[in-house]
């Protein structure tokens, strides 16, 4: 293991993560973090020349579509049920003075 995590780092990470760790849990966390960092170092040894960086594992396409009006909004039918209306709007009782 090339990466060695000290007690101060584990204490700081515990504070950031809002964790209260026992001494055994701290020792296990130090080993786990060191092994993760070793793995990241190993990934850094890979030859990635000629490989295009990616931001997503799957191809991402624009999911937005054009707005296409297919039917009217049905406002005339809705207004037909209104107890009171004014042209194309409902008339409602005033609630705020």
Buried (B, 14 or more C-beta within 10 A) or exposed (E): EEBEBEEEEBEEBBEEEEEEBEEEEBEEBBEEBBEEBEEEEEEEEEEEEEEEEEEEEEEEEEEEEEEEEEEEEEEEEEBEEEEEEEEEEEEEEEEEE
